Amino acid sequence: MLKCKGNTNDGYPVRKMLMNGKWLEVYESLDSTNSRAMEAARWRELGHGAAVLSRMQVAGKGQRGNTWLCAPNEGMLVSWLWEPLPFAASADWPVRLQWASSLWVFDVLQKVLGLAQPLKLKWPNDLYLGSKKLAGMLIEIQWQDHKPKMGVVGLGLNLNQHQFPAELPGAVSLAMWGFPWTDPLEAFQWFQNTLPEGLDQYIQMPMKMLKNTYESALLGMGEWHYFEKDGSRWNARIVGVNNQNQLLLQSREGTCTAHELKSLRMLMDLP
């Protein structure tokens, strides 16, 4: 059951509703759902399990400092607030949240798409259908006294686009796979209906089991692909991730190296 009230924030019309016992703010337009969620957590306007959804985003944040833009109702743009359990507020919790939220979103989309579809996680937490990007995630952490206080799980899911700009040839939407037009609020409920169990089941896993589960869903795991770093390009095999969520690559000579996201790009369109 939804309980709604009207509100405005920073000039944008917003509804605030109670869904499955958790607050959801719905905006018609917003710079960034992650930024609003971080602000709401900082000022204690929203707490654990609450979410911020916008039907349009004009300055959304993506990986590597990229922006994530979306026209009205073409995608689901949402950010959840998630607190660490008292026993889990440790240095490895941000990595746990990265892996756990990626697997949670992966599970939900697998059920929506059907298990026969070629859905994979592209490190660190993009969702790919075949060789094209369906969704992207950005996880940010608020710290207090050198401990994680709150995580923000941002998700951008392509829903209703039938074409993308020429500079985004590697993107795909559910509509392009034959899905009917879907309202972002309807898509949000696919995920919200699984909380908190869907996310917490992964967060509470032993670290080794969680890492192995994450690696089993990785796009290109055990395969040879081309990578680009600092202007150079080479062929390497993905052998997993380490406990800092760095990607582990093995060269043709057998040397294994760890790589950060900001300095590495996996090329999808090369043989």
N, C-alpha and C positions, 0 to 999 in steps of 0.2 A: 504494500500500500504506500502511495506517495503522499506526503504532506508538503504543500508548496506555499511560498509567500513571495511577494514581489520585493525587489530591492534594486539598487543601482550602486555601482562601484567604479570610480574613475571615469564616469561619463558613459559607461557601457551598461546597457540593460542586462539584468541578470535575474534568474530565478534561483531560489535556494530551496531544495527539496530533500526530504528524508527518504532514502532508498535503502531497503534492507537494514534499517537501523543506523545508517551512516549518512552524513551530510554530503550533498552534491551541489556545487555551484554551477549554473549553466549560463554561459555568456553567448551573445550573438556574435561578438568580435572581441579579440583579445590579442595583445602583443605576443604573449607566451604563457601557456598554461603552467609550465614549470615555474616561471618567475612568480606568478600569482600564488601558486601553492606554497612556494618557499616563503613568500611574504606572509601568507595566512598562518603558516606554522610559526613564524618568528613572532607575530603579534598575538598568537594563541586564538586566532579567529576560527581555525579549523584544527581538528586533532586526528588521531590515528584512524585510518580507514576512510577518511573524507577524500573527496575528489573534486577537481576543477575541470570542467568541459567547456570547450568553445566551438561554435559552429564555423568560425572563421579565424584564421591566425595570420598575423601580418609580420611578426618578427620572432617566430618560434625558434627555439634552439635545437641544433642537431649536433652530431659528433664532429670533432675537429674544429669547433667554432662555426660550423655551417649554419645557415638558417633553414627553417622548415616552414614554408608558406603553404596556405591552403585556402581556396575559394569557398564561399558559403556552402555548407552541407556536402562537400565533396569527400571529406574524410572525417574520421573520428579522431579528435585531438583532446587528449585527456591526461591528467596527472593525478596520481594517488599519493597520499601521505601515509607512510608506514614506519612505525616506531619499532626499534629493536626490543625484544623481550629482555628483562633485566639480566638474565644469565648470558645473553647473546651480545651485549653492548661491548664488544671487544674490537680489536683492530681488524680482524678478518670479516667483520659483519658487512662492510661495504661490498666486498667481493661476493659474499654469500647472497646479498640482495641482488647484485648484478646477475648471477647465475640463476637464482631462484625466480626472479621476475621474468627473465627471458624464457625459462622453461614453462612457467605458468601461462604466459601469453602464447607460447608455442602449442601447449596442450589445448587451449581454448580454440585457437584457429584451426588446429587439426580436426576438432569436432565439427566446426562450422564448414570446413572445406571437404571433409571426408578423408579417411586415412589413405586413399589411393593417390591423393595429390602430392606432388613433389615438394613439400614444405621443408625448409631447413633453416637453421640459425647460422647467419654469417657473423663471424666474430667481429665485435664482441656481443652485439645484441640486435642485429637487424634480422628481419624475417624475409626470406626469399622464397618465391615460387619459381622453381626451375632456376634460371639465371637472372631473374628480375626481382627487384625490391618491392615487396608488398607493404612492409611496415618498418618503422624505425623506433628505437627506444633511446631515451637519455635518462640515466639514473644519477641523481645528485644527492649529496649528503650534507646535512647540517651537523656541525661538531660542537661539543661543549666539554671543556676540561679534558681535551684530547681523546674524548670518546664520542662515538656516533650518537647523536640525539634523535635525528629524524631522517628518513630517506624519502626522496621524491622520485616516483616511478612515472616517467613521461612516456606516452605512447602516441604515435601518429600512424594511423591505419588508413590506407587508400581504399575508399569505398566505391564512389560513384563516378570517378573520372573515366572518360572514354578515350582520352588522349592526353599526353603530357607534352610539355615544351620540348623543343629539339635538344636543349641542353640536359634533358633527363631521359635519355633513351633507355636506361636500364630500369625504369619504374613500371609497375603494373598495379591494377586495381581489381577488386572483387568483381566490379561490373564488366571488366574486360575478360573475365573468366566465366561470364554468363550469369552472374548473380543479379537479382532484381535490385532496383533502387532501394537503399537502406538508410533510414534516418539515423544520424549519429547517436541519438539516445537509445535507439533499439540495439545498435551495436554495443554500446556501453553496457547494456544489461547482460550481454553474453558473458562479459568478464565479471561484472558485479555479482552475478548470481553464483559465482564460484568462490567468492571471498567469505571468510578469511582462509578456509581450508586449502583452497587451490594454491595459494602462495605460501602459507605457513608450512605445508607438508614438505616443501623443498628447503625453506630456510632452516628447518629443524633437522635436516638430514646430517649425518656425519660428513665432515668436510670431504673426505676421499670419495664417498658415495655420490655426493652432490657434484663434484668435479667430473667423475666418470659419466654421470648422467648427462651433464652439460656437453661433454666431449662427444657423446654418442649422437647428439643432435646437430653437431657442427657441419656446416657446408664444407665439403672438400676434405674432411678428416681422412687421413691416410693417403690422400691423392697429391699429385704434383700439379702446382699452379704457378703462374707468373706473379711476381710481387715487385713493387716499386718502392724505393727508399732513397732519399737524398739524391735524386736524379739518376740513380742506377736501377737497372731492371735485371732480375734473375729468376731462375726456376728453382722451386723448393717444394718439399713435401710437408704438409701439416701433420704434426705428430701429437698435438694437444695444446694445453695451456698449463701454466704453473699457478701457484697459489696467490700470485699477485695479478692474475688474469692477463698475463702477457702471453702472446701467441708463440708457440714453440715451432720452429721451422728447421728442417734437416736439409742440408745442402746435398748436391750430387756426390760430394766427397765424404759425406757421412757426418759432418759437423752440425751440431744442434745449437741454435741461438734463440734467445728470447727477445721479443719485440713489443714496444709500446704502440698503442693505436695512433698517436699523433705523428709518428714517424714512418708508418707503413701503410701501403695500400695494396689490396689484393685486386688484381686485374681479372675481370670476368669475361672479357671478349677476346682473349688470346688463346691459341691452341695449347 
